[in-house]
Amino acid sequence: MRIYAMTNQKGGVGKTANTINTGAALAEKSVQNPEQKRVLLVDFDPQGHMSEALGVDETPDDKTLRMALVGEWRGADPRQIIVQRSEYLHVIPTNVDMHLLERSLYTVADRERRLSRFLEKVDDDYDVCLIDCAPSLGVITDCALYAARKREGKGKSGIVVPVEAEDSSVRALRLLLRQIGLLSEDMDIVLDVVGLVPSRFDIRDGNVVTSMLEAFRNLGEPAVIGEIRKRTIIREAWRAKQTIIEHAPQSDAADWYRDLAKAVDA
């Protein structure tokens, strides 16, 4: 299973929408090619927006992702909390106790490795896993980054960074890249930044947007691997608790996510 962390400590940059719709586009490829396995989405943001947007129920209170990661759920099996959203798109939903996760992780050993170990139990069940990360630079993000490390014999994994087309995004990106570098060094792992995804932008907003887009495109590394413009239809899909692939499969927005899925899956 290849694992990708959709992360940026800056809020409101489109992490959740990108996770959901990229996952749906990857699942669509699985429908077209049954030899591919399924796609797993992990709601790893205590705010739980992904679970809400997909219309999936929270996990039972006695079997939660937080409990699995901190050792309160004995013999934790991811299959007991995975929800089948569609034939090829499955979800590990949130629970209200996720807001305690960061505090709980600081009390346990090997905290950064715990999400990875949990997901490894379903390594052979899925082709791709996308983790919707919290807007944070804390230990929760470290867990997701570690899970998305390069693993021998497991194919390409890495980090996808949605960014906003505004000046403050540059500093946020530098902070995230610094954290990735420090974690790589401290844990002796390889973390690949797959690329940047400018999201939720409107060209009509003028020079600030167009100049930032140009700056991201000219950055070189990390490269821009997709661009998701602001579209009402994406918000409508969210409100309908559908992916854009379900809600408007012929739309330009659906095609943007198909292109992003191809870039991630290259």
Contacts in CASP RR format, 6 or more apart in sequence:
PFRMAT RR
TARGET T0000
AUTHOR 0000-0000-0000
METHOD contacts of the structure
MODEL  1
MRIYAMTNQKGGVGKTANTINTGAALAEKSVQNPEQKRVLLVDFDPQGHM
SEALGVDETPDDKTLRMALVGEWRGADPRQIIVQRSEYLHVIPTNVDMHL
LERSLYTVADRERRLSRFLEKVDDDYDVCLIDCAPSLGVITDCALYAARK
REGKGKSGIVVPVEAEDSSVRALRLLLRQIGLLSEDMDIVLDVVGLVPSR
FDIRDGNVVTSMLEAFRNLGEPAVIGEIRKRTIIREAWRAKQTIIEHAPQ
SDAADWYRDLAKAVDA
1 37 0 8 1.000
1 40 0 8 1.000
1 119 0 8 1.000
1 122 0 8 1.000
1 123 0 8 1.000
1 124 0 8 1.000
1 125 0 8 1.000
1 126 0 8 1.000
1 127 0 8 1.000
1 128 0 8 1.000
1 129 0 8 1.000
1 154 0 8 1.000
2 127 0 8 1.000
2 128 0 8 1.000
2 129 0 8 1.000
2 154 0 8 1.000
2 155 0 8 1.000
2 156 0 8 1.000
2 157 0 8 1.000
3 116 0 8 1.000
3 119 0 8 1.000
3 128 0 8 1.000
3 129 0 8 1.000
3 131 0 8 1.000
3 147 0 8 1.000
3 148 0 8 1.000
3 157 0 8 1.000
3 158 0 8 1.000
4 128 0 8 1.000
4 129 0 8 1.000
4 130 0 8 1.000
4 131 0 8 1.000
4 148 0 8 1.000
4 157 0 8 1.000
4 158 0 8 1.000
4 159 0 8 1.000
4 160 0 8 1.000
4 194 0 8 1.000
4 264 0 8 1.000
5 131 0 8 1.000
5 133 0 8 1.000
5 141 0 8 1.000
5 144 0 8 1.000
5 145 0 8 1.000
5 147 0 8 1.000
5 148 0 8 1.000
5 158 0 8 1.000
5 159 0 8 1.000
5 160 0 8 1.000
6 15 0 8 1.000
6 18 0 8 1.000
6 19 0 8 1.000
6 22 0 8 1.000
6 130 0 8 1.000
6 131 0 8 1.000
6 132 0 8 1.000
6 133 0 8 1.000
6 160 0 8 1.000
6 162 0 8 1.000
7 15 0 8 1.000
7 131 0 8 1.000
7 133 0 8 1.000
7 141 0 8 1.000
7 144 0 8 1.000
7 145 0 8 1.000
7 159 0 8 1.000
7 160 0 8 1.000
7 161 0 8 1.000
7 176 0 8 1.000
8 15 0 8 1.000
8 133 0 8 1.000
8 135 0 8 1.000
8 161 0 8 1.000
8 162 0 8 1.000
8 163 0 8 1.000
8 172 0 8 1.000
8 173 0 8 1.000
8 176 0 8 1.000
9 135 0 8 1.000
9 136 0 8 1.000
9 137 0 8 1.000
9 141 0 8 1.000
9 172 0 8 1.000
9 175 0 8 1.000
9 176 0 8 1.000
10 135 0 8 1.000
10 163 0 8 1.000
10 164 0 8 1.000
10 168 0 8 1.000
10 169 0 8 1.000
10 172 0 8 1.000
11 135 0 8 1.000
12 135 0 8 1.000
12 164 0 8 1.000
12 200 0 8 1.000
13 162 0 8 1.000
13 163 0 8 1.000
13 164 0 8 1.000
13 169 0 8 1.000
13 199 0 8 1.000
13 200 0 8 1.000
14 162 0 8 1.000
14 199 0 8 1.000
14 200 0 8 1.000
14 228 0 8 1.000
15 45 0 8 1.000
15 132 0 8 1.000
15 133 0 8 1.000
15 135 0 8 1.000
15 162 0 8 1.000
16 45 0 8 1.000
16 49 0 8 1.000
16 50 0 8 1.000
16 53 0 8 1.000
16 132 0 8 1.000
17 53 0 8 1.000
17 199 0 8 1.000
17 200 0 8 1.000
17 228 0 8 1.000
17 234 0 8 1.000
17 238 0 8 1.000
18 160 0 8 1.000
18 162 0 8 1.000
18 197 0 8 1.000
18 199 0 8 1.000
18 228 0 8 1.000
18 257 0 8 1.000
18 260 0 8 1.000
19 41 0 8 1.000
19 50 0 8 1.000
19 130 0 8 1.000
19 131 0 8 1.000
19 132 0 8 1.000
20 41 0 8 1.000
20 50 0 8 1.000
20 53 0 8 1.000
20 54 0 8 1.000
20 132 0 8 1.000
20 243 0 8 1.000
21 234 0 8 1.000
21 237 0 8 1.000
21 243 0 8 1.000
21 244 0 8 1.000
21 245 0 8 1.000
21 253 0 8 1.000
21 254 0 8 1.000
21 257 0 8 1.000
22 130 0 8 1.000
22 160 0 8 1.000
22 257 0 8 1.000
22 260 0 8 1.000
22 261 0 8 1.000
22 264 0 8 1.000
23 39 0 8 1.000
23 41 0 8 1.000
23 89 0 8 1.000
23 128 0 8 1.000
23 130 0 8 1.000
23 243 0 8 1.000
23 261 0 8 1.000
24 89 0 8 1.000
24 243 0 8 1.000
24 244 0 8 1.000
24 245 0 8 1.000
24 246 0 8 1.000
24 257 0 8 1.000
25 245 0 8 1.000
25 254 0 8 1.000
25 257 0 8 1.000
25 258 0 8 1.000
25 260 0 8 1.000
25 261 0 8 1.000
26 39 0 8 1.000
26 127 0 8 1.000
26 128 0 8 1.000
26 130 0 8 1.000
26 261 0 8 1.000
26 264 0 8 1.000
26 265 0 8 1.000
27 38 0 8 1.000
27 39 0 8 1.000
27 86 0 8 1.000
27 88 0 8 1.000
27 89 0 8 1.000
27 245 0 8 1.000
28 88 0 8 1.000
28 245 0 8 1.000
28 258 0 8 1.000
28 261 0 8 1.000
29 36 0 8 1.000
29 261 0 8 1.000
29 265 0 8 1.000
30 36 0 8 1.000
30 37 0 8 1.000
30 38 0 8 1.000
30 39 0 8 1.000
30 88 0 8 1.000
30 127 0 8 1.000
31 87 0 8 1.000
31 88 0 8 1.000
36 88 0 8 1.000
36 127 0 8 1.000
37 125 0 8 1.000
37 126 0 8 1.000
37 127 0 8 1.000
38 87 0 8 1.000
38 88 0 8 1.000
38 89 0 8 1.000
38 90 0 8 1.000
38 125 0 8 1.000
38 126 0 8 1.000
38 127 0 8 1.000
39 88 0 8 1.000
39 89 0 8 1.000
39 90 0 8 1.000
39 126 0 8 1.000
39 127 0 8 1.000
39 128 0 8 1.000
39 129 0 8 1.000
39 130 0 8 1.000
40 82 0 8 1.000
40 90 0 8 1.000
40 91 0 8 1.000
40 92 0 8 1.000
40 119 0 8 1.000
40 122 0 8 1.000
40 125 0 8 1.000
40 126 0 8 1.000
40 128 0 8 1.000
40 129 0 8 1.000
40 130 0 8 1.000
41 50 0 8 1.000
41 54 0 8 1.000
41 85 0 8 1.000
41 89 0 8 1.000
41 90 0 8 1.000
41 91 0 8 1.000
41 92 0 8 1.000
41 129 0 8 1.000
41 130 0 8 1.000
41 132 0 8 1.000
42 65 0 8 1.000
42 91 0 8 1.000
42 92 0 8 1.000
42 115 0 8 1.000
42 119 0 8 1.000
42 129 0 8 1.000
42 130 0 8 1.000
42 131 0 8 1.000
42 132 0 8 1.000
43 49 0 8 1.000
43 50 0 8 1.000
43 51 0 8 1.000
43 65 0 8 1.000
43 91 0 8 1.000
43 92 0 8 1.000
43 93 0 8 1.000
43 94 0 8 1.000
43 132 0 8 1.000
44 65 0 8 1.000
44 115 0 8 1.000
44 131 0 8 1.000
44 132 0 8 1.000
44 133 0 8 1.000
44 134 0 8 1.000
44 140 0 8 1.000
44 143 0 8 1.000
44 144 0 8 1.000
45 94 0 8 1.000
45 98 0 8 1.000
45 132 0 8 1.000
45 133 0 8 1.000
45 134 0 8 1.000
45 135 0 8 1.000
46 94 0 8 1.000
46 98 0 8 1.000
46 99 0 8 1.000
46 101 0 8 1.000
46 102 0 8 1.000
46 134 0 8 1.000
46 140 0 8 1.000
47 134 0 8 1.000
48 94 0 8 1.000
48 98 0 8 1.000
49 132 0 8 1.000
50 91 0 8 1.000
50 93 0 8 1.000
50 94 0 8 1.000
50 132 0 8 1.000
51 57 0 8 1.000
51 58 0 8 1.000
51 91 0 8 1.000
51 93 0 8 1.000
51 94 0 8 1.000
52 241 0 8 1.000
53 238 0 8 1.000
53 241 0 8 1.000
54 85 0 8 1.000
54 91 0 8 1.000
54 241 0 8 1.000
54 243 0 8 1.000
55 241 0 8 1.000
56 83 0 8 1.000
56 85 0 8 1.000
56 91 0 8 1.000
56 93 0 8 1.000
57 83 0 8 1.000
57 93 0 8 1.000
58 93 0 8 1.000
58 94 0 8 1.000
58 95 0 8 1.000
58 96 0 8 1.000
59 65 0 8 1.000
59 81 0 8 1.000
59 92 0 8 1.000
59 93 0 8 1.000
59 94 0 8 1.000
59 95 0 8 1.000
60 81 0 8 1.000
60 95 0 8 1.000
61 95 0 8 1.000
61 97 0 8 1.000
62 73 0 8 1.000
63 73 0 8 1.000
63 76 0 8 1.000
63 80 0 8 1.000
63 81 0 8 1.000
64 73 0 8 1.000
64 81 0 8 1.000
64 95 0 8 1.000
64 97 0 8 1.000
64 98 0 8 1.000
65 81 0 8 1.000
65 92 0 8 1.000
65 94 0 8 1.000
65 95 0 8 1.000
65 98 0 8 1.000
65 101 0 8 1.000
65 118 0 8 1.000
66 72 0 8 1.000
66 95 0 8 1.000
66 97 0 8 1.000
66 98 0 8 1.000
66 100 0 8 1.000
66 101 0 8 1.000
66 104 0 8 1.000
67 73 0 8 1.000
67 76 0 8 1.000
67 97 0 8 1.000
68 76 0 8 1.000
68 78 0 8 1.000
68 118 0 8 1.000
69 101 0 8 1.000
69 104 0 8 1.000
69 105 0 8 1.000
69 108 0 8 1.000
69 114 0 8 1.000
69 115 0 8 1.000
69 118 0 8 1.000
69 143 0 8 1.000
70 101 0 8 1.000
70 104 0 8 1.000
70 105 0 8 1.000
70 107 0 8 1.000
70 108 0 8 1.000
70 114 0 8 1.000
71 108 0 8 1.000
76 118 0 8 1.000
77 121 0 8 1.000
78 92 0 8 1.000
78 118 0 8 1.000
78 119 0 8 1.000
78 121 0 8 1.000
78 122 0 8 1.000
79 121 0 8 1.000
79 122 0 8 1.000
79 125 0 8 1.000
81 92 0 8 1.000
81 93 0 8 1.000
82 90 0 8 1.000
82 91 0 8 1.000
82 92 0 8 1.000
82 122 0 8 1.000
83 90 0 8 1.000
83 91 0 8 1.000
83 92 0 8 1.000
83 93 0 8 1.000
84 90 0 8 1.000
85 91 0 8 1.000
89 243 0 8 1.000
90 126 0 8 1.000
101 140 0 8 1.000
102 136 0 8 1.000
102 138 0 8 1.000
102 139 0 8 1.000
102 140 0 8 1.000
105 111 0 8 1.000
105 114 0 8 1.000
105 139 0 8 1.000
105 140 0 8 1.000
105 143 0 8 1.000
106 139 0 8 1.000
108 114 0 8 1.000
111 139 0 8 1.000
111 142 0 8 1.000
111 143 0 8 1.000
112 139 0 8 1.000
112 142 0 8 1.000
112 143 0 8 1.000
112 146 0 8 1.000
112 183 0 8 1.000
112 187 0 8 1.000
113 143 0 8 1.000
113 146 0 8 1.000
114 143 0 8 1.000
115 131 0 8 1.000
115 143 0 8 1.000
115 144 0 8 1.000
115 146 0 8 1.000
115 147 0 8 1.000
116 143 0 8 1.000
116 146 0 8 1.000
116 147 0 8 1.000
116 149 0 8 1.000
119 129 0 8 1.000
119 147 0 8 1.000
123 154 0 8 1.000
128 264 0 8 1.000
128 265 0 8 1.000
129 147 0 8 1.000
131 144 0 8 1.000
131 147 0 8 1.000
131 148 0 8 1.000
133 140 0 8 1.000
133 141 0 8 1.000
133 144 0 8 1.000
134 140 0 8 1.000
134 141 0 8 1.000
137 175 0 8 1.000
137 176 0 8 1.000
137 179 0 8 1.000
141 179 0 8 1.000
142 179 0 8 1.000
142 183 0 8 1.000
145 159 0 8 1.000
145 179 0 8 1.000
145 180 0 8 1.000
145 183 0 8 1.000
145 191 0 8 1.000
146 183 0 8 1.000
146 187 0 8 1.000
146 189 0 8 1.000
148 157 0 8 1.000
148 158 0 8 1.000
148 159 0 8 1.000
148 191 0 8 1.000
149 157 0 8 1.000
149 158 0 8 1.000
149 187 0 8 1.000
149 189 0 8 1.000
149 190 0 8 1.000
149 191 0 8 1.000
150 156 0 8 1.000
150 157 0 8 1.000
150 158 0 8 1.000
150 189 0 8 1.000
150 190 0 8 1.000
150 191 0 8 1.000
150 192 0 8 1.000
151 157 0 8 1.000
156 192 0 8 1.000
156 194 0 8 1.000
156 266 0 8 1.000
157 192 0 8 1.000
158 191 0 8 1.000
158 192 0 8 1.000
158 193 0 8 1.000
158 194 0 8 1.000
159 180 0 8 1.000
159 191 0 8 1.000
159 192 0 8 1.000
159 193 0 8 1.000
159 194 0 8 1.000
159 195 0 8 1.000
160 194 0 8 1.000
160 195 0 8 1.000
160 197 0 8 1.000
160 225 0 8 1.000
160 264 0 8 1.000
161 173 0 8 1.000
161 176 0 8 1.000
161 193 0 8 1.000
161 195 0 8 1.000
161 196 0 8 1.000
161 197 0 8 1.000
161 222 0 8 1.000
162 196 0 8 1.000
162 197 0 8 1.000
162 198 0 8 1.000
162 199 0 8 1.000
162 228 0 8 1.000
163 169 0 8 1.000
163 172 0 8 1.000
163 173 0 8 1.000
163 196 0 8 1.000
163 197 0 8 1.000
163 198 0 8 1.000
163 199 0 8 1.000
163 216 0 8 1.000
164 198 0 8 1.000
164 199 0 8 1.000
164 200 0 8 1.000
164 201 0 8 1.000
165 198 0 8 1.000
165 201 0 8 1.000
165 208 0 8 1.000
165 209 0 8 1.000
165 212 0 8 1.000
165 213 0 8 1.000
165 216 0 8 1.000
166 208 0 8 1.000
166 209 0 8 1.000
166 212 0 8 1.000
167 208 0 8 1.000
167 212 0 8 1.000
169 212 0 8 1.000
170 215 0 8 1.000
173 196 0 8 1.000
177 193 0 8 1.000
177 222 0 8 1.000
180 191 0 8 1.000
180 193 0 8 1.000
181 191 0 8 1.000
183 189 0 8 1.000
183 191 0 8 1.000
184 190 0 8 1.000
184 191 0 8 1.000
193 221 0 8 1.000
193 222 0 8 1.000
194 222 0 8 1.000
194 225 0 8 1.000
194 263 0 8 1.000
194 264 0 8 1.000
195 222 0 8 1.000
195 223 0 8 1.000
195 224 0 8 1.000
195 225 0 8 1.000
195 263 0 8 1.000
196 216 0 8 1.000
196 219 0 8 1.000
196 222 0 8 1.000
196 223 0 8 1.000
196 224 0 8 1.000
196 225 0 8 1.000
196 226 0 8 1.000
197 224 0 8 1.000
197 225 0 8 1.000
197 226 0 8 1.000
197 227 0 8 1.000
197 228 0 8 1.000
197 260 0 8 1.000
198 212 0 8 1.000
198 213 0 8 1.000
198 216 0 8 1.000
198 224 0 8 1.000
198 226 0 8 1.000
198 227 0 8 1.000
198 228 0 8 1.000
199 227 0 8 1.000
199 228 0 8 1.000
200 228 0 8 1.000
200 229 0 8 1.000
200 230 0 8 1.000
201 209 0 8 1.000
201 213 0 8 1.000
201 227 0 8 1.000
201 228 0 8 1.000
201 229 0 8 1.000
201 230 0 8 1.000
202 209 0 8 1.000
202 229 0 8 1.000
202 230 0 8 1.000
203 209 0 8 1.000
203 210 0 8 1.000
203 229 0 8 1.000
213 227 0 8 1.000
216 224 0 8 1.000
217 224 0 8 1.000
225 260 0 8 1.000
225 263 0 8 1.000
225 264 0 8 1.000
226 256 0 8 1.000
226 259 0 8 1.000
226 260 0 8 1.000
226 263 0 8 1.000
227 256 0 8 1.000
228 234 0 8 1.000
228 253 0 8 1.000
228 256 0 8 1.000
228 257 0 8 1.000
228 260 0 8 1.000
229 253 0 8 1.000
229 256 0 8 1.000
231 251 0 8 1.000
231 252 0 8 1.000
231 253 0 8 1.000
233 244 0 8 1.000
233 247 0 8 1.000
233 248 0 8 1.000
233 251 0 8 1.000
233 253 0 8 1.000
234 244 0 8 1.000
234 253 0 8 1.000
236 247 0 8 1.000
236 248 0 8 1.000
237 243 0 8 1.000
237 244 0 8 1.000
237 246 0 8 1.000
237 247 0 8 1.000
237 248 0 8 1.000
240 247 0 8 1.000
244 251 0 8 1.000
244 253 0 8 1.000
244 254 0 8 1.000
244 257 0 8 1.000
245 254 0 8 1.000
245 257 0 8 1.000
245 258 0 8 1.000
248 254 0 8 1.000
END
